[in-house]
Amino acid sequence: MVLYGSELWWHGQEDRAQEVQKLLNEQGRRVTGCFKMTPQGVLMNDAGLRPAKALLNNRVRRYKLRQMMMPDAQGGGKIFEIRRNVLQRVEGIDELILEDKPFERRSYERMTLPTEKRCLKGKVIIQDEEQALKEAKLEREGLVLWTDGSKNEDEWVGCAVVWEEEGRWQKRRVHLGQQKEAFDAEMYAMSEAMKIADEMAERKEVTRVTVFTDSQATLRQIQSDEPGPGQVQALQTMNWTDALARRNIQVEYRWVPAHKGIEGNEEADQQATKAAYKHCRSYTKTLNPLPFLNYVSFSHVSRRLTEVKWEESKEEIKEMGKKSKHSYQYDLVKRGGNSAVMEAKKTIAARFCQLKSGHALIAKYLLRIGKRRDMKCWWCGHAYQTTDHLFKWCKRWKQEQKRLWVDGQEGEEGYEGVEKVLKKPKISLPMSLVFAEEKCSQALMDFLSCTDVGRISGVVEEVENSDHEESNDGGV
């Protein structure tokens, strides 16, 4: 409820951000089992949450994206006016679109509101991988088309349609520029395939058309005329399919697994890769549809918003970490938290998160908050009980330490020793780095499940119920 309407009321107010952050801190503590004094950045990262400002900024940007996706329609009233000028600058989104063209030449994908419900006049078939491969290898009557889309490392996008004619592969490549996704290329390839089928039906007799694609998302999208990413190509595919239906030509759309040695799929993949090449617009056999080249797809905008969301979260978490005194690895902050810890038993996961943050039931921390008079290890009597001591040198857990660092564990749920994973001896590995490496998480949790590290009778209740707060380090 606290985020209700935030798309309208959030304008960067510091007090509102603090109110939301308090609730997120509480949520983080419930998820991780960490104590109240745990730093905010640690809570957000280990719980897989986003800090308040990044969360609110993302909600505002997503709201603006939904506004931009409003369809054009006659009589739609004011709700549609925001979408009519496609060159209108959208604050918070335009600066995220990476391109070398001036802003004035940019346009966004246009949505339409169909006057009546439309459906695809063709059969869409998505089978399990084994059956789909068998079907793709069969000889088929009529025209068989293979489509694929590609996006290279430099963000250039292209697609291709290939078909066999008189024993030779024929092709049509289309270069689509930048500011689009592979999904857009797959959708364009599908509509281009139906256009090719209609062109061939005018020249010779065609009774059946089969189109293969390795994109299940495309097969689902072409069945819908609803406003959203890919709607333009979906409607074009429906138009071409309608034209074929008027000629009594049966159309079938099939999914084929990618990179499984199917000749048609491999050929389409190669041609799509060539179509995506930056300089391919100079090739005589590659089409360059200017209207499509110049616009920004909503799939691309959505991906950029997701990337920026996590970039902002990472930076904000690091900023929170500057107030912290412990050695948590903020430079290794990862998107979405640690899945291995999230799936573990809550009591083990809680101790893992506590020890990772440095705010755990160990002598060093208890001395810091005034719950003990010294740092003496209550397991082996060593003068300093730290996280490093407990996981590496404490004599009480020698066998468990050997399995953690050297032996690992065999079996279906086994793991390698930490020294083998990180390729360094334990003496040179700080525990903050070991906790930050997700490949070591299973080994650490197995160690905790076999030991009482991070747990002590008589102190748990006292510390968990403590009202002590650390103004420079802790959560609120």
PLY file of the C-alpha trace (Angstrom):
ply
format ascii 1.0
element vertex 476
property float x
property float y
property float z
element edge 475
property int vertex1
property int vertex2
end_header
0.00 0.00 0.00
2.87 2.40 0.73
3.84 2.44 -2.97
0.30 3.10 -4.18
0.30 6.12 -6.47
4.07 6.57 -6.16
4.24 7.07 -9.93
2.50 10.40 -9.32
3.77 11.58 -5.95
7.46 10.59 -6.23
9.67 13.50 -7.26
12.83 12.60 -5.34
11.64 13.68 -1.87
14.20 12.55 0.70
11.69 12.16 3.55
9.41 9.90 1.46
12.39 7.78 0.43
13.37 7.32 4.08
9.84 6.21 5.00
9.85 3.59 2.25
13.39 2.51 3.13
12.36 1.77 6.72
9.74 -0.68 5.48
12.21 -2.24 3.05
14.70 -2.68 5.90
12.08 -4.53 7.91
11.26 -6.68 4.90
14.97 -7.41 4.44
15.32 -8.49 8.06
12.32 -10.82 7.74
13.76 -12.37 4.59
17.35 -12.81 5.76
16.96 -13.20 9.51
19.55 -10.45 10.09
19.61 -8.28 13.19
18.33 -4.73 13.46
21.83 -3.24 13.42
22.74 -4.85 10.08
23.73 -2.22 7.47
21.01 -1.28 5.00
23.15 -2.11 1.96
23.76 -5.63 3.25
20.05 -6.15 3.88
19.04 -4.97 0.42
21.65 -7.07 -1.38
21.24 -10.31 0.56
17.44 -10.11 0.51
17.42 -9.44 -3.24
15.60 -6.14 -2.70
16.11 -2.75 -4.31
16.73 0.39 -2.21
13.88 2.89 -1.95
15.12 5.50 -4.43
15.95 2.96 -7.14
12.60 1.25 -6.58
10.60 4.48 -6.80
12.53 5.78 -9.81
11.87 2.53 -11.66
8.14 2.69 -10.92
7.96 6.21 -12.37
9.85 5.18 -15.52
7.64 2.11 -15.99
4.57 4.29 -15.66
5.88 6.61 -18.37
6.55 3.59 -20.58
2.94 2.46 -20.13
1.83 5.94 -21.14
3.95 5.77 -24.27
2.38 2.41 -25.14
-1.13 3.84 -25.09
-2.75 2.98 -28.44
-3.96 5.53 -30.98
-7.73 5.50 -31.48
-10.42 7.88 -32.68
-12.60 9.16 -29.87
-10.19 7.85 -27.25
-10.29 11.10 -25.32
-7.40 12.63 -23.36
-6.01 9.26 -22.34
-4.64 8.81 -25.86
-3.29 12.33 -26.40
0.05 11.66 -24.73
0.88 9.07 -27.37
-0.02 11.08 -30.47
3.25 12.99 -30.75
5.87 10.26 -31.10
8.70 12.83 -30.94
7.59 14.14 -27.55
10.51 13.99 -25.12
9.81 11.58 -22.27
11.86 12.63 -19.27
13.58 9.71 -17.55
13.42 7.43 -20.61
14.90 9.27 -23.59
18.29 9.67 -21.94
18.46 5.88 -21.44
18.26 5.10 -25.16
21.79 4.69 -26.49
22.25 5.89 -30.07
24.36 8.13 -32.27
21.42 9.78 -34.04
20.04 13.19 -32.95
16.91 13.07 -30.82
14.76 14.75 -33.51
15.10 11.69 -35.79
13.89 9.26 -33.15
10.41 7.80 -32.99
8.88 5.09 -30.86
6.87 2.03 -31.77
3.19 2.88 -32.34
0.36 0.93 -30.78
-3.14 0.67 -32.27
-6.49 -0.22 -30.74
-8.22 -2.71 -33.10
-11.86 -1.91 -33.81
-12.71 -5.60 -33.58
-11.06 -8.70 -32.15
-8.79 -10.45 -34.62
-7.35 -13.95 -34.58
-4.61 -15.70 -36.52
-5.93 -17.87 -39.35
-3.34 -20.56 -39.01
-2.33 -23.41 -36.73
0.37 -22.73 -34.11
2.17 -25.85 -32.84
4.62 -25.85 -29.90
5.73 -29.36 -28.91
8.31 -30.73 -26.50
11.89 -30.62 -27.79
12.16 -34.27 -28.83
8.91 -34.29 -30.81
9.64 -30.85 -32.32
12.99 -32.10 -33.63
11.34 -35.14 -35.22
8.78 -32.94 -36.96
11.45 -30.52 -38.19
13.33 -33.36 -39.91
10.31 -34.60 -41.87
9.82 -33.92 -45.57
6.85 -31.57 -45.97
4.67 -30.72 -48.92
4.21 -27.15 -50.02
6.34 -24.17 -49.10
8.56 -24.50 -45.99
10.06 -21.31 -44.57
12.62 -20.94 -41.77
12.94 -17.68 -39.83
15.38 -16.29 -37.30
16.40 -12.99 -35.69
19.78 -11.90 -34.37
21.32 -9.18 -32.24
25.09 -8.80 -32.08
27.37 -7.45 -29.37
27.28 -3.97 -30.87
23.47 -3.81 -30.52
22.83 -4.15 -34.28
19.76 -6.22 -35.15
18.75 -8.19 -38.22
16.56 -11.07 -39.34
16.31 -13.54 -42.20
13.92 -15.91 -43.94
15.26 -18.90 -45.90
13.57 -21.55 -48.02
14.69 -24.31 -50.35
13.97 -24.06 -54.05
15.23 -26.48 -56.71
17.77 -27.91 -54.27
19.28 -24.54 -53.33
18.71 -22.28 -50.34
17.04 -18.98 -51.12
17.20 -16.14 -48.62
15.87 -12.73 -47.69
17.86 -10.75 -45.16
16.57 -7.62 -43.43
18.79 -5.20 -41.51
16.86 -3.51 -38.68
19.37 -1.08 -37.17
19.67 -0.52 -33.42
17.38 0.23 -30.45
15.59 -3.09 -30.89
15.77 -6.58 -29.43
16.12 -10.09 -30.87
12.38 -10.48 -30.16
11.61 -7.61 -32.56
13.78 -9.26 -35.21
11.99 -12.59 -34.74
8.63 -10.88 -35.09
9.71 -9.01 -38.22
11.06 -12.25 -39.72
7.69 -13.94 -39.16
5.74 -11.18 -40.94
8.33 -11.16 -43.75
7.94 -14.93 -44.14
4.19 -14.56 -44.67
4.84 -11.76 -47.16
7.18 -14.07 -49.10
4.55 -16.83 -49.04
1.95 -14.45 -50.50
4.36 -13.28 -53.21
5.14 -16.86 -54.22
1.45 -17.80 -54.22
0.92 -15.15 -56.91
3.57 -16.72 -59.17
2.85 -20.41 -58.71
0.45 -22.82 -57.08
0.91 -23.13 -53.31
-1.48 -25.24 -51.25
0.31 -25.34 -47.91
2.78 -23.12 -46.03
4.82 -24.20 -42.98
6.89 -21.66 -41.05
9.52 -22.76 -38.53
10.91 -20.45 -35.82
13.02 -21.13 -32.73
11.21 -18.38 -30.77
8.22 -19.55 -28.72
7.61 -15.94 -27.65
7.03 -15.06 -31.31
4.53 -17.89 -31.77
2.59 -16.70 -28.74
2.67 -13.04 -29.79
1.42 -13.54 -33.39
-1.81 -14.98 -31.98
-2.67 -11.73 -30.18
-3.73 -8.33 -31.52
-3.48 -6.68 -28.09
-1.40 -3.47 -27.78
2.14 -4.20 -26.64
5.65 -4.92 -27.95
5.51 -6.61 -31.34
1.89 -5.66 -32.05
2.69 -4.06 -35.43
4.39 -7.21 -36.73
1.67 -9.43 -35.25
-1.01 -7.49 -37.14
1.04 -7.63 -40.34
1.41 -11.40 -39.94
-2.36 -11.67 -39.52
-2.92 -9.57 -42.65
-0.67 -11.77 -44.80
-2.20 -14.92 -43.31
-5.68 -13.62 -44.16
-4.53 -13.08 -47.75
-3.31 -16.68 -47.93
-6.54 -17.95 -46.38
-8.52 -16.23 -49.16
-6.49 -18.35 -51.60
-7.43 -21.48 -49.59
-3.80 -21.96 -48.51
-3.31 -23.74 -45.19
-0.71 -22.15 -42.89
1.10 -23.87 -40.03
3.51 -22.24 -37.57
5.91 -24.56 -35.75
8.53 -24.21 -33.06
11.95 -25.80 -33.68
14.70 -26.01 -31.02
17.66 -23.77 -31.87
21.18 -25.02 -32.63
20.25 -28.70 -32.85
21.64 -29.34 -36.31
18.41 -28.75 -38.23
19.64 -27.50 -41.62
16.91 -24.93 -42.20
17.25 -23.44 -38.74
21.04 -23.28 -39.00
20.85 -21.58 -42.40
18.35 -19.01 -41.10
20.60 -18.36 -38.10
23.63 -17.70 -40.29
21.74 -15.33 -42.57
20.20 -13.45 -39.62
23.67 -12.99 -38.13
24.85 -11.48 -41.43
21.77 -9.23 -41.55
22.60 -7.82 -38.12
26.08 -6.73 -39.20
26.46 -2.94 -39.03
27.65 -2.43 -42.62
25.29 -4.94 -44.24
23.00 -2.10 -45.36
25.40 -1.80 -48.31
24.69 -5.38 -49.39
22.40 -5.58 -52.41
20.72 -8.71 -51.06
19.86 -7.19 -47.67
16.72 -5.06 -47.22
16.77 -1.88 -45.14
13.21 -0.80 -44.32
13.66 2.86 -43.33
10.50 3.22 -41.19
11.60 0.25 -39.10
15.25 1.32 -38.98
14.50 4.68 -37.36
12.18 3.75 -34.51
12.86 2.53 -30.99
11.01 -0.62 -29.96
9.29 -0.91 -26.59
11.07 -4.23 -26.01
14.35 -2.31 -26.16
13.07 0.43 -23.83
11.85 -2.21 -21.36
15.24 -3.94 -21.34
17.06 -0.65 -20.81
14.76 0.18 -17.88
15.57 -3.19 -16.31
19.31 -2.63 -16.75
19.14 0.88 -15.28
17.00 -0.37 -12.40
19.74 -2.76 -11.28
22.56 -0.32 -12.05
20.94 2.27 -9.79
20.32 -0.35 -7.11
23.95 -1.45 -7.20
25.22 2.12 -6.90
22.82 2.94 -4.08
23.78 -0.21 -2.19
27.46 0.70 -2.57
26.69 4.21 -1.32
24.99 2.73 1.74
28.06 0.55 2.24
30.35 3.58 2.57
28.82 4.18 6.01
29.66 0.63 7.11
32.77 -0.35 9.07
32.92 -4.04 8.17
34.48 -5.71 5.11
31.36 -6.71 3.20
32.19 -7.08 -0.52
30.09 -4.25 -1.95
32.06 -4.38 -5.20
30.58 -7.86 -5.80
26.94 -6.84 -5.39
24.88 -9.04 -7.71
21.43 -8.70 -9.18
18.60 -10.40 -7.34
20.40 -11.91 -4.35
21.87 -15.40 -3.86
19.47 -18.07 -5.14
21.24 -20.89 -3.27
20.72 -19.10 0.05
17.14 -18.17 -0.81
16.27 -21.85 -1.31
17.97 -23.05 1.88
16.42 -23.81 5.26
15.55 -20.53 6.96
17.61 -21.10 10.13
20.73 -21.94 8.12
20.18 -19.10 5.65
19.71 -16.64 8.54
23.03 -17.60 10.13
24.70 -17.41 6.71
23.43 -13.85 6.17
24.34 -12.80 9.71
27.90 -14.08 9.41
28.28 -12.61 5.93
27.29 -9.17 7.23
29.58 -9.40 10.27
26.55 -8.82 12.54
26.27 -12.31 14.01
26.41 -14.18 17.29
30.19 -14.25 17.50
32.38 -12.79 20.23
33.78 -9.95 18.11
30.35 -8.54 17.37
28.93 -9.15 20.84
31.86 -7.25 22.34
31.21 -4.39 19.94
27.58 -3.97 21.02
28.37 -4.40 24.73
27.08 -7.94 25.26
30.48 -9.44 26.18
33.61 -8.26 27.99
36.12 -10.01 25.68
36.52 -11.74 22.31
37.45 -15.15 23.69
36.17 -18.11 21.63
33.71 -20.15 23.68
34.38 -23.24 21.54
38.19 -23.61 21.78
39.33 -20.87 24.20
41.28 -18.84 21.60
41.67 -15.16 22.50
39.91 -13.85 19.37
36.69 -15.34 18.07
36.16 -13.79 14.63
34.48 -15.10 11.50
37.92 -15.93 10.11
38.80 -17.91 13.24
35.56 -19.90 13.29
35.66 -20.96 9.65
39.42 -21.58 9.37
41.22 -22.24 12.66
38.84 -23.10 15.52
39.93 -26.52 16.88
36.33 -27.42 17.72
35.39 -27.70 14.02
38.59 -29.12 12.42
36.87 -31.93 10.49
34.14 -29.66 9.16
36.76 -27.06 8.15
38.70 -29.68 6.17
35.57 -30.61 4.21
34.75 -26.94 3.63
38.16 -25.88 2.36
39.75 -29.01 0.88
37.65 -32.13 0.48
34.27 -30.80 -0.57
31.41 -33.27 -0.80
30.60 -35.87 -3.42
27.18 -36.90 -4.64
24.27 -35.31 -6.46
24.20 -32.30 -4.12
27.95 -32.23 -3.69
30.36 -29.32 -4.01
34.07 -28.63 -4.39
36.28 -27.35 -1.59
36.55 -23.57 -1.37
40.30 -23.61 -2.04
39.69 -25.48 -5.30
36.86 -23.13 -6.33
38.80 -19.92 -5.65
42.21 -21.44 -6.47
43.90 -20.00 -3.41
44.85 -21.35 0.04
42.49 -20.43 2.84
45.12 -18.34 4.62
45.00 -15.80 1.75
41.23 -15.77 1.37
39.28 -13.21 3.45
35.91 -14.57 4.55
34.14 -11.55 3.07
35.29 -12.71 -0.38
34.31 -16.33 0.28
30.81 -15.29 1.39
30.45 -13.05 -1.67
31.26 -15.87 -4.11
28.02 -17.71 -4.91
29.93 -20.87 -5.93
30.98 -21.24 -2.28
27.50 -20.74 -0.80
26.53 -24.42 -0.73
29.78 -25.39 1.00
29.34 -22.65 3.61
25.75 -23.62 4.35
26.73 -27.28 4.70
29.40 -26.19 7.18
26.81 -24.24 9.16
24.35 -27.15 9.14
27.05 -29.41 10.68
28.26 -26.91 13.29
26.93 -24.41 15.81
28.95 -21.52 14.39
26.94 -18.31 14.65
24.80 -19.70 17.46
25.13 -19.54 21.24
22.65 -20.41 23.95
21.49 -17.55 26.18
22.62 -14.74 23.89
20.22 -15.07 20.97
17.16 -13.66 22.69
19.12 -10.89 24.40
20.67 -9.63 21.14
17.63 -10.05 18.92
15.48 -8.06 21.33
18.12 -5.37 21.84
17.03 -1.79 21.22
20.62 -0.76 20.46
20.99 1.08 17.14
24.06 2.22 15.26
23.35 5.57 13.61
26.22 5.38 11.13
26.00 1.70 10.26
22.69 0.09 11.00
19.27 -0.14 9.48
16.25 1.74 10.74
0 1
1 2
2 3
3 4
4 5
5 6
6 7
7 8
8 9
9 10
10 11
11 12
12 13
13 14
14 15
15 16
16 17
17 18
18 19
19 20
20 21
21 22
22 23
23 24
24 25
25 26
26 27
27 28
28 29
29 30
30 31
31 32
32 33
33 34
34 35
35 36
36 37
37 38
38 39
39 40
40 41
41 42
42 43
43 44
44 45
45 46
46 47
47 48
48 49
49 50
50 51
51 52
52 53
53 54
54 55
55 56
56 57
57 58
58 59
59 60
60 61
61 62
62 63
63 64
64 65
65 66
66 67
67 68
68 69
69 70
70 71
71 72
72 73
73 74
74 75
75 76
76 77
77 78
78 79
79 80
80 81
81 82
82 83
83 84
84 85
85 86
86 87
87 88
88 89
89 90
90 91
91 92
92 93
93 94
94 95
95 96
96 97
97 98
98 99
99 100
100 101
101 102
102 103
103 104
104 105
105 106
106 107
107 108
108 109
109 110
110 111
111 112
112 113
113 114
114 115
115 116
116 117
117 118
118 119
119 120
120 121
121 122
122 123
123 124
124 125
125 126
126 127
127 128
128 129
129 130
130 131
131 132
132 133
133 134
134 135
135 136
136 137
137 138
138 139
139 140
140 141
141 142
142 143
143 144
144 145
145 146
146 147
147 148
148 149
149 150
150 151
151 152
152 153
153 154
154 155
155 156
156 157
157 158
158 159
159 160
160 161
161 162
162 163
163 164
164 165
165 166
166 167
167 168
168 169
169 170
170 171
171 172
172 173
173 174
174 175
175 176
176 177
177 178
178 179
179 180
180 181
181 182
182 183
183 184
184 185
185 186
186 187
187 188
188 189
189 190
190 191
191 192
192 193
193 194
194 195
195 196
196 197
197 198
198 199
199 200
200 201
201 202
202 203
203 204
204 205
205 206
206 207
207 208
208 209
209 210
210 211
211 212
212 213
213 214
214 215
215 216
216 217
217 218
218 219
219 220
220 221
221 222
222 223
223 224
224 225
225 226
226 227
227 228
228 229
229 230
230 231
231 232
232 233
233 234
234 235
235 236
236 237
237 238
238 239
239 240
240 241
241 242
242 243
243 244
244 245
245 246
246 247
247 248
248 249
249 250
250 251
251 252
252 253
253 254
254 255
255 256
256 257
257 258
258 259
259 260
260 261
261 262
262 263
263 264
264 265
265 266
266 267
267 268
268 269
269 270
270 271
271 272
272 273
273 274
274 275
275 276
276 277
277 278
278 279
279 280
280 281
281 282
282 283
283 284
284 285
285 286
286 287
287 288
288 289
289 290
290 291
291 292
292 293
293 294
294 295
295 296
296 297
297 298
298 299
299 300
300 301
301 302
302 303
303 304
304 305
305 306
306 307
307 308
308 309
309 310
310 311
311 312
312 313
313 314
314 315
315 316
316 317
317 318
318 319
319 320
320 321
321 322
322 323
323 324
324 325
325 326
326 327
327 328
328 329
329 330
330 331
331 332
332 333
333 334
334 335
335 336
336 337
337 338
338 339
339 340
340 341
341 342
342 343
343 344
344 345
345 346
346 347
347 348
348 349
349 350
350 351
351 352
352 353
353 354
354 355
355 356
356 357
357 358
358 359
359 360
360 361
361 362
362 363
363 364
364 365
365 366
366 367
367 368
368 369
369 370
370 371
371 372
372 373
373 374
374 375
375 376
376 377
377 378
378 379
379 380
380 381
381 382
382 383
383 384
384 385
385 386
386 387
387 388
388 389
389 390
390 391
391 392
392 393
393 394
394 395
395 396
396 397
397 398
398 399
399 400
400 401
401 402
402 403
403 404
404 405
405 406
406 407
407 408
408 409
409 410
410 411
411 412
412 413
413 414
414 415
415 416
416 417
417 418
418 419
419 420
420 421
421 422
422 423
423 424
424 425
425 426
426 427
427 428
428 429
429 430
430 431
431 432
432 433
433 434
434 435
435 436
436 437
437 438
438 439
439 440
440 441
441 442
442 443
443 444
444 445
445 446
446 447
447 448
448 449
449 450
450 451
451 452
452 453
453 454
454 455
455 456
456 457
457 458
458 459
459 460
460 461
461 462
462 463
463 464
464 465
465 466
466 467
467 468
468 469
469 470
470 471
471 472
472 473
473 474
474 475
